Amino acid sequence: MRFTVLGAFRILLAAVFILSVCTPTPAQESQIDTLADQIAASLSHAKLKTVMVFDFDEPDELDGLGQKLAADFRAALARSAHGIQVGDRAKLLEILQKRNYGPFGVGTGDIACWLLQETNVEVTIIGNVSKEKSGLKISVQAFRVRDTHRVAKLMTSMPLTEDLKAFIGKSEKGGLTALPIAGKDGYSTPQCISCPPAAFSQQAIAHKYQGMVLLAVTVDENGNAKNIAVVKSESFGLTEQAIAAVRKWRFKPATGPGGKPAVVRVPVQVVFHLY
């Protein structure tokens, strides 16, 4: 009888051990699922259904995690109970390539919405990953493409597990032949060395109108501004004045990972103040 009891105890102990090993611990899936469901609920409330999710931005030390977490977020968003239609990343890469943008470091909702203006996508989602003592902090924002209105902003934290660590340094750019983004992937940001303010248009002065024009600009290895695209425009000729001014600006060019001058894409704000 002792043998039987002892044997049963060993079996029970083994079963407990197996359960303790196999039972899933709270991991990134639960936080990402919760975050995606909350965003999906906000979009559903706003009667928005079609979404494009950019790869999440992350510091160089976490390179690769942004793509992984964005992929998990896309999947969680697609399987939420709110009927959200999530655009394919391959389609997003095609759009970015046409605009001379890479998939990383889009940075602002204005630029993300501008990149999707010629599509049928209703909402763009950008995210940011940062490192903190307890693990990772993830911030996600959703913007309505037609007017850049922010629909939702949410944050969550999660542990930096060994599974996630395996993705660090393994970002896949998919052979994208786009220009690098200033301040990302070892590229510095161009510094303005001759950037006089843009002149007000007569129409803006007459209407006492002021505002801010946001441009996406290519700065070449000689510090010249080229391929200027409008991300956020203003009325009464201010957009045209901003473009005319930036075309004449001169920069100290960005440098690449090897320390040599490099061509980069950079957002430029031109602010108009009357007083």
C-alpha positions as CSV (number, residue, x, y, z in Angstrom):
1,M,0.0,0.0,0.0
2,R,2.9,2.4,0.8
3,F,4.3,1.8,-2.7
4,T,0.9,2.6,-4.3
5,V,0.5,5.8,-2.3
6,L,4.1,6.8,-3.0
7,G,3.7,6.0,-6.7
8,A,0.4,8.0,-6.8
9,F,2.2,10.9,-5.0
10,R,5.0,10.9,-7.6
11,I,2.5,10.9,-10.4
12,L,0.6,13.8,-8.9
13,L,3.9,15.7,-8.4
14,A,4.8,15.1,-12.0
15,A,1.4,16.3,-13.1
16,V,1.8,19.5,-11.1
17,F,5.2,20.1,-12.5
18,I,4.0,19.6,-16.1
19,L,1.1,22.0,-15.5
20,S,3.4,24.6,-14.0
21,V,5.7,24.4,-17.1
22,C,2.9,24.3,-19.8
23,T,0.5,26.8,-18.4
24,P,1.0,30.0,-20.3
25,T,2.3,33.0,-18.3
26,P,1.0,36.5,-18.9
27,A,3.0,37.5,-22.1
28,Q,2.9,40.0,-24.8
29,E,-0.2,38.4,-26.5
30,S,-2.5,39.4,-23.7
31,Q,-1.3,43.0,-23.6
32,I,-1.3,43.4,-27.4
33,D,-4.8,41.7,-27.6
34,T,-6.2,44.1,-25.0
35,L,-4.6,47.1,-26.7
36,A,-5.9,46.1,-30.1
37,D,-9.4,45.4,-28.7
38,Q,-9.6,48.9,-27.1
39,I,-8.4,50.6,-30.3
40,A,-10.9,48.5,-32.3
41,A,-13.7,49.6,-30.0
42,S,-12.8,53.2,-30.5
43,L,-12.8,52.8,-34.2
44,S,-16.1,51.0,-34.2
45,H,-17.6,53.8,-32.1
46,A,-16.4,56.3,-34.7
47,K,-17.8,54.1,-37.5
48,L,-14.4,53.6,-39.0
49,K,-13.5,50.1,-40.4
50,T,-10.5,50.2,-42.8
51,V,-7.1,50.5,-41.1
52,M,-3.5,50.5,-42.0
53,V,-0.9,49.8,-39.3
54,F,2.6,51.1,-39.7
55,D,5.6,49.3,-38.2
56,F,6.1,50.6,-34.6
57,D,8.9,53.1,-34.1
58,E,11.6,52.0,-31.7
59,P,15.1,53.1,-30.5
60,D,18.1,51.6,-32.2
61,E,18.8,49.3,-29.3
62,L,15.4,47.6,-29.9
63,D,15.6,47.5,-33.7
64,G,13.4,44.7,-34.9
65,L,10.8,44.8,-32.1
66,G,8.8,47.5,-33.8
67,Q,8.1,45.3,-36.8
68,K,7.3,42.2,-34.6
69,L,4.9,44.0,-32.3
70,A,3.2,45.8,-35.1
71,A,2.6,42.4,-36.8
72,D,1.1,41.0,-33.6
73,F,-1.0,44.1,-33.3
74,R,-2.3,43.8,-36.8
75,A,-3.3,40.2,-36.2
76,A,-5.0,41.0,-32.9
77,L,-6.9,43.9,-34.5
78,A,-8.1,41.7,-37.4
79,R,-9.5,39.1,-35.0
80,S,-11.2,41.5,-32.7
81,A,-15.0,41.3,-32.4
82,H,-15.5,44.7,-34.0
83,G,-15.1,43.8,-37.7
84,I,-12.0,45.9,-38.4
85,Q,-10.5,45.5,-41.8
86,V,-6.7,45.6,-41.5
87,G,-4.5,46.4,-44.6
88,D,-1.7,44.1,-45.6
89,R,1.8,45.2,-44.8
90,A,2.9,44.3,-48.4
91,K,0.5,46.9,-49.7
92,L,1.8,49.4,-47.2
93,L,5.3,48.9,-48.4
94,E,4.2,49.5,-52.0
95,I,2.7,52.8,-51.0
96,L,5.7,53.9,-49.0
97,Q,8.1,53.0,-51.9
98,K,6.1,55.2,-54.3
99,R,6.5,58.1,-51.8
100,N,10.3,57.4,-51.2
101,Y,9.6,56.4,-47.6
102,G,10.8,53.4,-45.6
103,P,8.5,51.5,-43.3
104,F,10.1,52.7,-40.1
105,G,10.2,56.0,-38.3
106,V,7.2,57.6,-39.9
107,G,6.9,59.4,-36.6
108,T,3.8,61.6,-36.9
109,G,0.1,61.1,-37.6
110,D,0.2,63.9,-40.2
111,I,2.8,62.1,-42.3
112,A,1.1,58.8,-41.9
113,C,-2.2,60.2,-43.1
114,W,-0.5,62.0,-46.0
115,L,1.1,58.8,-47.1
116,L,-2.4,57.1,-47.3
117,Q,-4.3,60.0,-48.8
118,E,-4.7,58.4,-52.2
119,T,-6.0,55.1,-50.7
120,N,-9.4,54.0,-49.4
121,V,-8.0,53.5,-45.9
122,E,-10.0,55.4,-43.2
123,V,-7.6,55.1,-40.3
124,T,-3.8,55.0,-39.9
125,I,-2.2,53.6,-36.7
126,I,1.3,54.4,-35.6
127,G,3.0,53.0,-32.5
128,N,6.1,53.7,-30.4
129,V,8.1,51.2,-28.4
130,S,10.4,52.3,-25.6
131,K,12.4,50.5,-22.9
132,E,11.8,51.0,-19.2
133,K,13.0,49.3,-16.1
134,S,10.1,46.9,-16.0
135,G,10.3,46.0,-19.7
136,L,8.6,47.7,-22.6
137,K,6.2,50.6,-22.9
138,I,4.0,50.7,-26.1
139,S,2.1,53.7,-27.2
140,V,-0.4,53.4,-30.0
141,Q,-2.3,56.2,-31.8
142,A,-5.1,56.1,-34.4
143,F,-5.7,58.9,-36.8
144,R,-8.5,59.5,-39.3
145,V,-6.9,59.8,-42.7
146,R,-9.2,62.4,-44.3
147,D,-8.6,65.1,-41.7
148,T,-5.7,63.8,-39.4
149,H,-8.0,63.8,-36.4
150,R,-6.7,61.6,-33.6
151,V,-9.4,59.0,-32.8
152,A,-7.6,57.2,-30.0
153,K,-4.3,57.1,-28.0
154,L,-3.6,54.2,-25.7
155,M,-0.5,52.8,-23.9
156,T,0.4,49.5,-22.3
157,S,3.5,47.9,-20.7
158,M,4.8,44.4,-21.1
159,P,7.9,42.4,-20.0
160,L,10.8,42.1,-22.4
161,T,10.7,38.3,-22.6
162,E,13.3,36.1,-24.1
163,D,11.0,35.4,-27.1
164,L,10.9,39.2,-27.8
165,K,14.6,39.6,-27.3
166,A,15.2,37.2,-30.2
167,F,13.7,39.8,-32.6
168,I,16.1,42.5,-31.6
169,G,18.5,43.4,-34.4
170,K,16.5,41.3,-36.9
171,S,14.3,43.9,-38.7
172,E,13.4,43.0,-42.2
173,K,13.2,45.9,-44.7
174,G,12.0,43.6,-47.4
175,G,14.4,44.9,-50.0
176,L,12.7,48.3,-49.9
177,T,14.6,50.8,-52.1
178,A,13.3,53.8,-50.3
179,L,15.3,56.7,-48.8
180,P,16.4,56.4,-45.2
181,I,14.5,58.4,-42.5
182,A,16.5,61.1,-40.7
183,G,17.3,60.1,-37.1
184,K,16.8,56.4,-37.7
185,D,18.9,53.3,-38.4
186,G,22.2,55.1,-37.9
187,Y,21.4,58.2,-40.0
188,S,21.6,61.6,-38.3
189,T,19.3,64.5,-38.9
190,P,20.3,67.4,-41.2
191,Q,21.0,70.7,-39.5
192,C,19.7,73.9,-40.9
193,I,22.6,76.4,-41.6
194,S,20.8,78.9,-43.8
195,C,17.0,78.7,-43.3
196,P,15.4,82.2,-43.5
197,P,11.7,82.3,-42.5
198,A,9.1,82.1,-45.2
199,A,7.4,85.3,-46.2
200,F,3.7,85.8,-45.7
201,S,1.5,85.9,-48.7
202,Q,-0.6,89.1,-49.3
203,Q,-3.8,87.1,-49.0
204,A,-2.8,85.8,-45.5
205,I,-1.9,89.2,-44.4
206,A,-5.2,90.6,-45.6
207,H,-7.1,87.9,-43.7
208,K,-4.8,88.0,-40.7
209,Y,-4.3,84.3,-41.2
210,Q,-1.5,82.3,-39.6
211,G,-0.7,78.6,-39.3
212,M,1.8,75.8,-39.9
213,V,2.8,74.0,-43.1
214,L,4.3,70.5,-42.7
215,L,6.5,69.2,-45.6
216,A,8.3,66.0,-46.3
217,V,11.7,66.9,-47.7
218,T,14.6,65.0,-49.2
219,V,17.9,66.5,-48.1
220,D,20.7,65.4,-50.3
221,E,24.4,64.8,-49.5
222,N,25.2,68.4,-50.3
223,G,22.6,69.8,-48.0
224,N,20.0,70.8,-50.7
225,A,16.3,70.4,-50.2
226,K,14.6,68.4,-53.0
227,N,11.4,66.4,-53.7
228,I,9.3,68.5,-51.4
229,A,5.8,67.0,-50.7
230,V,3.0,68.7,-48.7
231,V,1.9,66.7,-45.6
232,K,-0.2,69.5,-44.0
233,S,-1.2,72.5,-46.0
234,E,-2.5,76.0,-45.1
235,S,-4.8,78.4,-47.0
236,F,-4.2,81.8,-48.6
237,G,-1.0,80.9,-50.3
238,L,1.0,80.0,-47.2
239,T,1.7,76.5,-48.5
240,E,3.2,77.9,-51.7
241,Q,5.3,80.3,-49.6
242,A,6.6,77.5,-47.4
243,I,7.6,75.4,-50.4
244,A,9.4,78.4,-52.0
245,A,11.3,79.1,-48.9
246,V,12.4,75.6,-48.1
247,R,13.7,75.1,-51.7
248,K,16.3,77.8,-50.9
249,W,17.2,76.4,-47.5
250,R,20.7,74.9,-47.0
251,F,21.5,72.2,-44.5
252,K,24.5,70.5,-43.0
253,P,23.8,67.1,-44.5
254,A,22.9,64.0,-42.5
255,T,25.5,61.3,-42.1
256,G,25.0,57.6,-42.6
257,P,26.1,54.6,-40.4
258,G,29.6,54.9,-42.0
259,G,29.9,58.6,-41.1
260,K,29.7,59.9,-44.7
261,P,27.1,62.5,-45.9
262,A,23.9,60.8,-46.9
263,V,20.5,61.5,-48.5
264,V,17.6,61.3,-46.1
265,R,13.9,62.1,-45.9
266,V,12.9,64.5,-43.1
267,P,9.7,66.3,-42.0
268,V,10.0,70.1,-42.0
269,Q,7.6,72.5,-40.2
270,V,7.2,76.0,-41.5
271,V,5.4,78.2,-39.0
272,F,3.7,81.5,-39.9
273,H,3.1,83.9,-37.0
274,L,1.8,87.4,-37.6
275,Y,3.0,88.8,-34.3
